[in-house]
Amino acid sequence: PEAADLRALAKHLYEAYLKYFPLTKAKARAILSGKTGDNVPFVIHDMKSLMEGEQFINCRQMPIQEHQQQTPASSATNGGALLGSEFSFVGMTSVTDHGTTNAVELRFFHSCQSRSAEAVREVTEFAKSIPGFVDLDLNDQVTLLKYGVIEVLIIMMAPLMNKDGTLISYGQIFMTREFLKSLRKPFCHLLEPKFEFSVKFNTLELDDSDMALFLAVIILSGDRPGLLNVKPIEQLQETVLHSLELQLKVSHPDSLQLFAKLLQKMTDLRQIVTDHVHLIQLLKKTEVDMLLHPLLQEIMKDLY
Amino acid sequence: TERHKILHRLLQDSNDSPTPA
């Protein structure tokens, strides 16, 4: 009976994962391997292709016809729609140098933030679906999200990445790793550590149902700074850990110590998040006209 | 914790139907 409950929990979390996250690993890997005949992603590999593709960044639906050069309807994409007009972020450029690479880089970075903020919202909805999460002290729910969300976002980037680049805009655009490395300092340092992590993480070959459980384990970390009531969080995590362990035995019977290897990734994650936050703080100082999305600001303030 | 206004609102936002049982 206990195993049945653990399997039911895995199924429940997988359903919530499918409900709240727009691009599954299965679909991303299909796009990356070129199996889906119809939606071949638009490739951004240099400034020119970035400018051409910019209008599509963060769009949910790319115009179906060929990606030939159209007159961009508006430079704003829907990425900033998150949280209503709270912070319409995309398309914010310094008027003076609209066309220069400096402005394009900043606009791209703002689009990344806009998508990240939307992803935070998706993770929040997923967290609320974890049985018992909404019954925790509200302050602890905030703390678990504050410290867990960037780790979750990095894990969710892995399926979109390979050694050569990453999918963005719901899998409609493929941006090359070399292009990202060619951006000026410090933008060029932003994604490289995530590529290194993702290439290794992907060798574990988790599927979406494994990912759903792993994300819940990350969110339910009882050692986050400032938690008021650790006990119930640890109990919830223990149940999800049992479910994850069983799930990995069932779906990866001959993958030795996969459970242990997966848990070890959580220590790598913390270092990547710490470095990421410090880089963003540096960016805020050096980039005069760089704005930080208020939700991301809230999360990163006094984090590490 | 007024410092996390948006996170608070996202957590309390019940604009969503409960996930399938």
Contacts between the chains, C-beta under 8 A, distances in Angstrom:
chain1	res1	chain2	res2	distance
A	12	B	19	7.4
A	12	B	20	7.9
A	12	B	21	7.6
A	15	B	19	6.6
A	15	B	20	5.6
A	16	B	19	4.8
A	19	B	19	6.2
A	19	B	20	7.9
A	83	B	6	7.1
A	86	B	6	7.8
A	120	B	10	7.7
A	121	B	10	6.0
A	124	B	7	7.4
A	124	B	10	4.5
A	124	B	11	6.3
A	125	B	16	6.1
A	128	B	11	6.9
A	128	B	16	7.9
A	129	B	19	4.4
A	134	B	11	7.9
A	138	B	8	7.3
A	138	B	11	6.8
A	138	B	12	7.7
A	139	B	1	5.6
A	141	B	11	5.4
A	142	B	1	6.0
A	142	B	4	4.9
A	142	B	7	5.1
A	142	B	8	6.3
A	142	B	11	6.7
A	145	B	7	5.8
A	145	B	11	7.2
A	146	B	4	6.7
A	146	B	7	6.6
A	294	B	6	6.3
A	295	B	6	4.8
A	295	B	7	7.4
A	298	B	3	7.1
A	298	B	4	5.5
A	298	B	5	7.2
A	298	B	6	5.5
A	298	B	7	6.0
A	299	B	7	7.2
A	301	B	3	7.0
A	302	B	3	8.0
